[in-house]
Amino acid sequence: MNNIILTGLMGAGKSTIGKALARQRHCPFYDSDREIEEKTGVNISTIFEIEGEEGFRDREESIIAELCEMEGCIIATGGGSLLREANRQAIMGSGCVVYLKASPAQLYSRIKHDKARPLMQTEDPLKTLTDIFIQREPYYIETANIIIPTGRQHVSTTLSQIKRYLKQIEGLC
């Protein structure tokens, strides 16, 4: 079985959907951000504070390369991971890529109270999120085998959609 890699912006549901999908498929789940935190012993905000975004992206690239070498797992990627070509190539070569898509307004409603998101600590977080969406969405679309709108639907609905699409494209990923 190839990997299933979940992409999308912060708040799209990659970790929630990933854990549920891994339970359904009886396989391991990895969240690239959590893996970075476990390896460094500090949270993502601290890494951003000390090393800046570039230092964090270097760590992220290393973790994604490691995770993409694994077989038969579900991987949730960080929202900005696809900014780097090396990550896009590793992810596309590792399995089936599922882009969990939601509008900036929907994403903002999910994450507006989460202070652990360094890129959202701005004067106008919704505008920041919209700008990030505009910058990153072409990469999400470029790498995706499947695009699933997450909107306000229940996790079970999203899981059913992913399962249906995976059956349709079996052997292509």
C-alpha positions as CSV (number, residue, x, y, z in Angstrom):
1,M,0.0,0.0,0.0
2,N,1.3,3.4,-0.9
3,N,1.1,6.4,1.5
4,I,-1.8,8.8,1.6
5,I,-0.5,12.4,2.1
6,L,-2.9,15.1,3.2
7,T,-2.2,18.7,2.2
8,G,-4.0,22.0,2.7
9,L,-3.8,25.1,4.7
10,M,-3.8,25.3,8.5
11,G,-7.2,24.4,9.9
12,A,-8.2,22.3,6.9
13,G,-8.5,19.2,9.0
14,K,-5.3,17.3,8.0
15,S,-4.6,16.0,11.5
16,T,-8.2,15.2,12.4
17,I,-8.9,13.5,9.0
18,G,-5.5,11.8,9.0
19,K,-6.0,10.2,12.4
20,A,-9.5,9.0,11.5
21,L,-8.3,7.7,8.1
22,A,-5.4,5.8,9.7
23,R,-7.8,4.2,12.2
24,Q,-10.1,3.1,9.3
25,R,-7.2,1.7,7.3
26,H,-5.3,0.2,10.2
27,C,-2.1,2.0,9.4
28,P,0.2,4.5,11.1
29,F,-0.4,8.2,11.1
30,Y,2.3,10.9,11.1
31,D,1.9,14.6,11.3
32,S,5.0,16.4,10.0
33,D,4.7,19.3,12.5
34,R,4.3,16.9,15.4
35,E,7.3,14.9,14.2
36,I,9.4,18.1,14.1
37,E,8.3,19.0,17.7
38,E,9.2,15.5,18.9
39,K,12.6,15.7,17.3
40,T,13.5,19.1,18.6
41,G,11.7,19.0,21.9
42,V,10.1,22.4,21.3
43,N,6.9,23.6,19.7
44,I,6.8,25.1,16.2
45,S,6.3,28.7,17.5
46,T,9.6,28.4,19.4
47,I,11.4,27.1,16.2
48,F,10.0,30.1,14.3
49,E,11.1,32.5,17.1
50,I,14.7,31.1,17.2
51,E,15.4,30.0,13.7
52,G,12.9,32.0,11.6
53,E,10.6,30.5,8.9
54,E,13.6,29.4,6.8
55,G,15.1,27.4,9.7
56,F,11.7,25.8,10.3
57,R,11.3,25.0,6.6
58,D,14.8,23.3,6.6
59,R,13.7,21.0,9.4
60,E,10.3,20.4,7.7
61,E,12.0,19.4,4.5
62,S,14.2,16.8,6.3
63,I,11.1,15.3,8.2
64,I,9.0,15.2,5.0
65,A,11.8,13.3,3.2
66,E,12.0,10.8,6.1
67,L,8.2,10.3,6.2
68,C,7.9,9.9,2.4
69,E,10.4,7.1,2.6
70,M,8.0,5.1,4.7
71,E,5.4,2.7,3.3
72,G,1.7,2.3,4.0
73,C,1.0,5.3,6.3
74,I,-1.1,8.4,6.4
75,I,0.9,11.7,6.5
76,A,-0.4,15.1,7.4
77,T,1.9,17.8,6.1
78,G,2.4,21.3,7.3
79,G,0.4,24.0,5.5
80,G,3.5,25.6,4.0
81,S,5.4,22.4,3.2
82,L,4.6,22.6,-0.5
83,L,6.4,25.9,-0.8
84,R,9.5,23.9,-1.4
85,E,10.0,22.0,-4.7
86,A,11.9,19.2,-2.8
87,N,8.8,18.6,-0.6
88,R,6.4,18.6,-3.6
89,Q,8.6,16.0,-5.4
90,A,8.9,13.8,-2.3
91,I,5.2,14.0,-1.5
92,M,4.1,13.2,-5.1
93,G,6.5,10.3,-5.3
94,S,5.3,8.8,-2.0
95,G,1.7,8.0,-2.7
96,C,-1.7,9.5,-3.2
97,V,-2.0,13.2,-2.4
98,V,-5.3,14.5,-1.0
99,Y,-5.8,18.3,-0.9
100,L,-8.3,19.2,1.9
101,K,-9.7,22.5,0.6
102,A,-11.5,25.2,2.5
103,S,-12.0,28.9,2.0
104,P,-9.9,31.3,4.0
105,A,-13.0,32.4,5.9
106,Q,-13.8,28.8,6.9
107,L,-10.2,28.2,7.9
108,Y,-10.1,31.4,9.9
109,S,-13.3,30.5,11.8
110,R,-11.5,27.2,12.9
111,I,-8.2,28.7,13.9
112,K,-8.9,32.2,15.1
113,H,-8.4,31.4,18.8
114,D,-5.3,29.2,18.3
115,K,-2.3,31.2,19.5
116,A,0.1,28.4,18.5
117,R,0.1,29.4,14.8
118,P,3.0,31.8,14.2
119,L,1.9,33.0,10.8
120,M,-1.4,34.1,12.2
121,Q,0.1,36.5,14.8
122,T,-0.6,39.6,12.7
123,E,-2.8,42.7,12.8
124,D,-5.3,41.2,10.3
125,P,-5.1,37.4,10.5
126,L,-7.9,36.8,8.0
127,K,-6.1,38.9,5.4
128,T,-2.9,37.1,6.2
129,L,-4.7,33.8,5.7
130,T,-6.2,34.9,2.4
131,D,-2.8,36.0,1.1
132,I,-1.3,32.7,2.2
133,F,-4.2,30.8,0.5
134,I,-3.6,32.7,-2.8
135,Q,0.2,32.0,-2.6
136,R,-0.1,28.3,-1.7
137,E,-3.2,27.0,-3.5
138,P,-1.5,26.5,-6.9
139,Y,1.0,24.1,-5.2
140,Y,-1.8,22.2,-3.5
141,I,-3.6,21.8,-6.8
142,E,-0.4,20.9,-8.7
143,T,0.4,18.0,-6.3
144,A,-3.1,16.7,-5.6
145,N,-4.5,13.5,-7.0
146,I,-7.7,14.2,-5.1
147,I,-9.2,17.5,-4.0
148,I,-11.8,17.3,-1.2
149,P,-13.7,20.4,-0.1
150,T,-13.9,20.3,3.7
151,G,-16.2,23.2,4.4
152,R,-18.5,22.6,7.3
153,Q,-19.1,18.9,6.7
154,H,-18.6,16.2,9.3
155,V,-15.4,14.2,9.5
156,S,-17.3,11.0,8.4
157,T,-18.5,12.7,5.3
158,T,-15.0,13.8,4.3
159,L,-13.7,10.2,5.1
160,S,-16.4,8.7,2.8
161,Q,-15.5,11.1,0.0
162,I,-11.8,10.2,0.3
163,K,-12.6,6.5,0.4
164,R,-14.8,6.8,-2.7
165,Y,-12.1,8.7,-4.7
166,L,-9.4,6.3,-3.6
167,K,-11.4,3.4,-5.0
168,Q,-11.8,5.3,-8.3
169,I,-8.1,6.0,-8.7
170,E,-6.8,2.8,-7.2
171,G,-3.5,1.9,-8.9
172,L,-2.9,5.5,-10.1
173,C,-1.4,6.6,-6.8
